[in-house]
Every structure is written in structure tokens, then in C-alpha cells.
């Protein structure tokens, strides 16, 4: 089992002139780190946990957050959903569970890769079977615009003319 993460890699090489900030408006040495080389890295993390954690928890699955699937919207649930979308306070603040111990929690979980393998004998490494690879690409969390959610729920988003 491997997890794929995207991680930000800052690169503060060199200095470049910039506008002075804060209280140093008359500074003659206004420089900041050159951020042109900032990048991101894709990391494939082998999960060696005894009981690997689940994929990211969906904060919108909290009870009472959204109407049940397939249930028509009533005026009351439509108003509650509209207030939820407008407040931007939906979902729970549950801690992220997808990170291995000691891993950078600012990384973004992208996918879980399962590779079938047979157990090695007497301390030997497992033998992978690359013909049986499963990629769970739908477990990552997605951010949907509020206007899209409102339109899917049949609520006007305010952007209609």
C-alpha cells in the first residue's frame, strides 16, 4: 500500500530587491528571498503501518449537514442549505487521518495505490505482482465552488442574470 502526496517545496535561493515593508519604508536594503524556484514534489509513501489509516475523512458527512441523498428539498432544508453554503462553515474540524506518523501535514493526499504481493520467506522482501495494481483516485477531498453546489441543489447562487 502506497499513498501519493503533493508537497510544496520552498526554495529561498538568492535575494531580489523588493518594496520595503512594515516600519522600514526608508530602508535602502529592502530584499527578499527569490521565490522563482519554488516548486512541488509528488511523493509516493510506502505505508508500513500495522493498521494503515483510512483515506481522508469527508467533512461534509457530518450528521445534519446536508439533506439525505435522493430526498427532495423542502423550503426549510433549502434555507438551511443556503445558509450553510453562504456561511462557509460546513463540515467538521476533524483532524486529518491520512498522514503517516511524522509526515508533513501541509501535504495534500492525492491517491492510494494498492499493489498485490506475496509474502517473502524468512526475511526476504515480498514479491510484487504489478499485473494487479489498484489506484484509488477518488478518495481525495475535492473543493467545489459554492455556486456549483447551489445549482446542484436547485438553489440560486446569486450569479444568475
C-alpha positions as CSV (number, residue, x, y, z in Angstrom):
1,X,0.0,0.0,0.0
2,X,1.4,3.4,-1.0
3,X,-0.1,6.9,-0.7
4,X,0.6,9.7,-3.2
5,X,1.0,13.2,-1.8
6,X,1.8,16.5,-3.3
7,X,4.2,18.6,-1.2
8,X,5.2,22.2,-1.5
9,X,9.0,22.7,-1.7
10,X,10.1,26.3,-1.0
11,X,13.4,27.4,-2.5
12,X,14.7,30.7,-1.0
13,X,17.8,30.9,-3.1
14,X,19.2,34.4,-3.8
15,X,17.8,37.7,-2.9
16,X,15.9,40.2,-5.1
17,X,15.0,43.8,-4.4
18,X,11.5,44.5,-3.1
19,X,9.4,47.2,-1.7
20,X,10.2,47.9,2.0
21,X,7.6,46.6,4.4
22,X,6.3,47.3,7.9
23,X,8.1,50.2,9.5
24,X,11.2,50.2,7.3
25,X,9.8,52.4,4.5
26,X,13.0,54.3,4.1
27,X,15.2,51.2,4.0
28,X,17.9,51.0,1.4
29,X,18.4,47.3,1.8
30,X,14.9,46.0,1.0
31,X,15.4,42.5,-0.2
32,X,13.5,39.3,0.0
33,X,14.2,35.7,-1.0
34,X,13.8,34.9,-4.7
35,X,10.8,32.6,-5.0
36,X,11.1,31.7,-8.7
37,X,12.4,28.3,-7.8
38,X,9.5,27.3,-5.5
39,X,8.0,24.0,-6.7
40,X,6.1,21.0,-5.6
41,X,7.0,17.3,-5.4
42,X,5.0,14.2,-5.8
43,X,5.8,11.7,-3.1
44,X,5.0,8.0,-3.1
45,X,4.9,7.0,0.5
46,X,5.1,3.3,1.4
47,X,2.6,2.6,4.2
48,X,4.2,0.2,6.7
49,X,1.7,0.9,9.5
50,X,0.2,-2.2,11.1
51,X,-3.3,-0.8,10.5
52,X,-3.0,1.9,7.9
53,X,-5.4,4.8,8.4
54,X,-8.3,5.4,6.2
55,X,-8.3,7.9,3.4
56,X,-9.2,11.5,4.3
57,X,-12.4,11.9,6.2
58,X,-15.2,13.7,4.3
59,X,-16.1,16.7,6.5
60,X,-19.5,17.0,4.8
61,X,-20.7,13.6,6.0
62,X,-21.4,15.1,9.5
63,X,-25.0,14.3,10.5
64,X,-27.4,17.1,9.7
65,X,-25.0,19.0,7.4
66,X,-26.7,18.1,4.1
67,X,-30.1,16.6,3.2
68,X,-30.1,12.9,2.7
69,X,-29.3,11.7,-0.9
70,X,-32.3,11.4,-3.0
71,X,-34.5,13.4,-0.7
72,X,-36.3,16.4,-2.3
73,X,-35.5,19.8,-0.8
74,X,-38.2,21.3,1.3
75,X,-38.3,25.0,1.9
76,X,-36.8,24.6,5.4
77,X,-33.9,22.3,4.2
78,X,-33.3,24.6,1.2
79,X,-33.0,27.6,3.5
80,X,-30.7,25.6,5.9
81,X,-28.5,24.5,2.9
82,X,-28.4,28.0,1.5
83,X,-27.3,29.4,4.9
84,X,-24.7,26.6,5.2
85,X,-23.2,27.4,1.8
86,X,-23.2,31.1,2.4
87,X,-21.6,30.9,5.8
88,X,-18.8,28.6,4.6
89,X,-18.8,26.8,7.9
90,X,-19.9,23.4,6.8
91,X,-18.1,20.3,7.8
92,X,-16.3,19.3,10.9
93,X,-12.9,20.3,12.0
94,X,-11.8,16.7,12.4
95,X,-8.0,16.1,12.4
96,X,-6.5,14.7,9.2
97,X,-6.0,11.0,9.5
98,X,-4.3,10.2,6.2
99,X,-0.7,11.2,7.1
100,X,1.9,8.8,8.3
101,X,3.5,9.5,11.7
102,X,5.9,12.4,11.4
103,X,4.9,13.3,7.9
104,X,4.4,16.9,6.7
105,X,0.8,17.6,7.3
106,X,0.7,20.5,4.8
107,X,1.0,17.9,2.0
108,X,-2.1,17.1,0.0
109,X,-3.3,13.5,-0.2
110,X,-4.0,12.5,-3.8
111,X,-4.4,8.8,-4.2
112,X,-3.9,5.4,-2.6
113,X,-2.1,2.7,-4.6
114,X,-2.5,-1.0,-3.8
115,X,0.0,-3.4,-5.3
116,X,-0.7,-7.1,-4.9
117,X,2.2,-9.1,-3.4
118,X,3.1,-12.5,-2.0
119,X,4.8,-12.6,1.4
120,X,8.5,-13.2,1.3
121,X,10.0,-16.2,3.1
122,X,12.4,-15.9,6.0
123,X,13.2,-12.2,5.9
124,X,13.0,-11.9,2.1
125,X,11.2,-8.9,0.6
126,X,7.7,-9.5,-0.7
127,X,7.3,-10.3,-4.4
128,X,5.0,-7.7,-6.0
129,X,2.6,-8.6,-8.8
130,X,2.4,-5.5,-10.9
131,X,-0.4,-7.0,-13.0
132,X,-2.7,-6.4,-10.1
133,X,-2.4,-2.7,-9.3
134,X,-5.4,-0.8,-7.9
135,X,-5.4,3.0,-7.8
136,X,-8.0,4.7,-5.6
137,X,-8.1,8.1,-7.1
138,X,-11.4,9.2,-5.7
139,X,-10.6,9.2,-2.0
140,X,-9.0,12.6,-2.0
141,X,-11.1,15.6,-1.0
142,X,-12.3,17.9,-3.6
143,X,-13.3,21.6,-3.3
144,X,-16.4,22.5,-5.2
145,X,-17.4,26.1,-5.7
146,X,-20.4,27.2,-3.7
147,X,-22.2,28.3,-6.9
148,X,-21.9,24.8,-8.3
149,X,-23.3,23.2,-5.1
150,X,-26.1,25.7,-5.0
151,X,-27.0,25.0,-8.6
152,X,-26.9,21.2,-8.0
153,X,-29.2,21.7,-5.0
154,X,-31.6,23.8,-7.1
155,X,-30.8,27.0,-5.2
156,X,-30.0,30.2,-6.9
157,X,-26.4,31.2,-6.4
158,X,-26.9,34.9,-6.9
159,X,-24.9,34.9,-10.1
160,X,-27.9,34.4,-12.4
161,X,-28.9,37.3,-14.5
